[in-house]
């Protein structure tokens, strides 16, 4: 497990000599490098790491989702956390009553799409964030599709507050954070109102996400939530932590071996912001760390890799 983001922020401040600062939601009261700036750079670094992973063809963040099929409806919307909205690896149709009674659908082109026939789908067209079924099923089917895709990584944030009370753990309308739970970066109503938050446990595991905020009382610590639907497995409990972001955590979604690259990436950008000559040494180190990352991702699995067979007749 990676170290907590606020601990990484402390480490980055020590390494870049930016320990003198005052976080404040009011710009006139801000002094030095703001914690939010470091958090923004950490998230930028994660996007770079994910891009390196994606370029190397590493499928380390794979997820399955069961999607319902509506009657006489061609399009099924893909989960919103699909990476780039397009990286779907496999689509299967439920043909029986068993939990594993799924058969693979063939991916076809728009030219092969059939919108006039009715029946159980045999193939699909992938268009942006939708799966278009062919043929179109006449009746609805719960969990009719099992879709395997590369999912978008959660963003990271520092702990913004510790949950001291919640009106309903499964379906909350308000969450109260302790005044002394505001760790590292102070919150104002403008930080939260109109945005989304997530709730995580002490290890950064997301307990509830996509939580809309309509109001925040800085005096009482009460966060008023908008209307949303949580899944049956999501529960908010006292002593959990609030973070900013619709899908956010307090820990990196990568193994600890990725941290040196992420930290160096942030350091390099801080040097750039401050006009620090240390940027040159940092850039050289970053190149070396990127090469190490690419090598690590290229050898993600220790499984024996088969040699692809060539169809010799095809070239005769």
N, C-alpha and C positions, 0 to 999 in steps of 0.2 A: 504493500500500500504506500502511496505517495504521502509526503507530509502535508499538513494542513496549509491552506493558502495563506492565512495570516502569518504563519511561521515562515513561509517562503518570502513574504513581503518583508519581514524583519531581517531575514538573511540578505535580501537584495539591498536593503537600506544600508546595512553594515558594509557590504562590498562596494557600494557606490558612494559611500560617505554622504548619505542624504538623511541622516537621523534627525536633523533639526527641521521640524515641520509642525504645522497645526492644521488638522483636518477640520473643515467647516463647510456647511451647506451654503454659507454666504461668502461670495467671492472676495469681498473686502476684508474678511477675517481670515482668509486662507494664507498660510505661510509655508513656503517650501514645497517640495514634491508631494502632491496629494496621493493618498492611498488609492483613490479611485483611478488615478492615472496608471499606477502600477498594475491594478487589477485589469484595466483595459489592455495593457501590454501583455499580460499573462494570457488573456483570451486570444489576442492576436497570435501569440506564439503557439497556442494549441491548434489554431487553424493551419499554421505552417506545418506543424507536426502531422496533422491529419492529412494534409496535402502530400507530404512525403510518403506517408503510409499508402495513400491511395495510388500514387504514381508507381509504387513498387508492387501493386496488385495484391497487397496484403489485406485479407478479409478478417480483421481482428475484432470488428464491432458489428457482428451479424445478429439480426433479430428476426423473430417470427411473429406475425400478427394474424389473428383470425378476423376476417371481415365478412359482414353480412351482405347477402345478395338480395336486392329488392325485386319484386315481381315486375316483369316486362321492362326492366331497366338494364341498359347496356353498360353504363359506366359505374365502376366501384372506385371510390376515392381511396388513395393510398394514405397510410399514416403520415402525419405532418412532420415526423422526425426522420424521414428518409433522407439520407445524405445527398445533397444537391437536388433533392426531389426526384431523382431519376435512377438511382442505383438499385434497381430491383433485380434480384438474382434468380428467383424461382416463383412460379405461381401454380398452385394446386387446387383442384376442385373436389369438394366433398361428395362422394358417390354413394356412401353408405351411412349406417347409423353409428359405427364404431368411431372412437376418438382418432384413430389413425387411418380411417378409410378415405384417403385423399389420393388422387391421381394427378400426375403432372400435366399441365396444359402447354401446348406448343405455342411459342411466340411467333407471330406472323407480322407481315407488313400491312400498312394501310390498304394497299391494293388488294390484299387477300381477305380483307374484312367482310363479314357477311351480316348485314343488318336486317335481312328479310326472313331468315329462318328462325324457328323457335325450337328450343330443346336444351338439354344439358350442354354447357359450353365444352368445346373441344380445344379451343385455342384462344389467344388473347392478343390485343394490341396495347402496347404501353405508350401512353400519350401524356407527357408532363406528369401530373400527380394523379393520373387515373389509369385504371385497368379497364379496357373495353372488351367485353366478352363476346365470343362468337362461337355458336349462335347465341341468341338471347334467351335466357331462361324465363318461362312464363310465370312461375310461382316463386315466392320468396323462400330464402333458405338461410337460416341462422348459422353463422360461422361457415358460410358456403365456400369461402376462399381461405387458403393458408398461403400467405405471402412471406417470402424470405427476402430480406433486404439489408443493406448496410445502413445503420442508423446514424443520425446526426449526433455528435458528441455533446454532452451537457457543457454549458459555460461554467466558469468558476467564479466564486465570490468569497469575500471574508464573511465571517459570522456577523450579522447585523443586529441580532438580538436573540435572547434566550426566551423560549416560550414559558410564561409563568401561568397562563390560563388559556383555555379554549372552550367555547360554548358547546361545541359538538365535534368530537374528534373525527367522525366519519364524514360529516357534512357541515363544516363550520361556516358561520357567518361573521365571526370575529375572532381574532387571535390577539392576546395581550403579551407583550414582551417586557421583561423586567428592565427597569431603568439602568441597573448595573450590568445588564446583559448586552448593552450596546458596545460590542467589541470592535476596536480598531477604527471604524469609520462611523461618524455620527450620521443620523438620519434626520431628514426633514420631511414635511408633507410632500414637497415637490419631488423628493426621491422616489416616493412610493405611489402617490395618487395617479391613477391612469396607467400604471404599469402592472407587471405580474411578479409574483414572488414564488419561491419554492420553500419547502420545509424539509430539513435534513436531520439525521441523527448525529451522534457525536463522531461517527466515522465518515460522515459525508454521504451516507446512503439516502437517496431521495425518498421521503415518506409521503409527500404530496407535491404535485407540480401544477403549473398553469393556473395559479390562483390570482384572480384579478383583485386589485385594490381600489376602493372608492374613497377611502378617507383614512387619515392617520393622525392621532392625537399625541403630540410629542410630550405632553404632560403626563397623561395616564398610560401611554404605551399601547393603547388599543388600536389595532389595525382592523378597519371595517372592510369586509370582503364583498365583492360583487357576486352576481349569480354565476355559478359554474357547476359542472357535474364531475365529481371525483369517482375514481374506480373503487370497487368494493374492497380492494386490497390496500387502499391508501388511508392512513390514519395519522392525525396530528396528536402528539402527546406533550405533556408538560416536560420541560428540559430538552426538547428538540430545539433546533436553531432555524431562524429565518434568514434567507439569503435572497438577493435581488436577481430576478431572471425567471422566465417561465419554465426553464429546465436547467436548473443550476445546482451546483454542489460546492462543498468546501475543500474538495480534494481533486487532484488531476485524474482524468479518466485513463491514465497510462501508468505503467509500472514505474517504480522509482528511478530506474535507469534512464528515463527520459528527462528527468529533472535538470541535469546539467545543461542540456541544450536550451530548455525553456528559460532557466535563470540567466544564461549567457545572452539569449535573445533580448530579454528585458534589459539587462545591463547595457548592451550595445545601444539600445534605443534611448536609454537615460543619458548615456554619454553624448549621444547625438543632440538631445534636447539641451544639454548643458554646455555644449561646445567643448567637451573634455577630450584632450588628446589621447586618452586611454582607448578611444574608439578604435584605433588602428589595431592594437593588440587584441581587443575584443573580437573584431571582425575575423582575424586570423584563427582565433580559437573557435569561433562559431562555425567556420568552414570545416575545421577538423571534426567538430562534434556532429555536424550534419553528415559527413562521410561515415562516421561511426553509426549514426542512426540508420542511414540507408543500408549499411551492411547488416545491422541487427534485424531490420524489418525484412530484408531479402532472405534471411535465414530464420524466419519466425518459427517454422516447424522443423522438428528433427526427424519427421517421417521421411521414409524413402520416397524420392520423387521419381515417377515413372518417365521413361523416354517416350515422347510422342511418336506414334507410328505414321509413316508417310504412305499415302496411296500412290504407289509407283505408276500404276496403270493410268492414272489421271494425267501424267506428264508424257505418256507415249503417244 
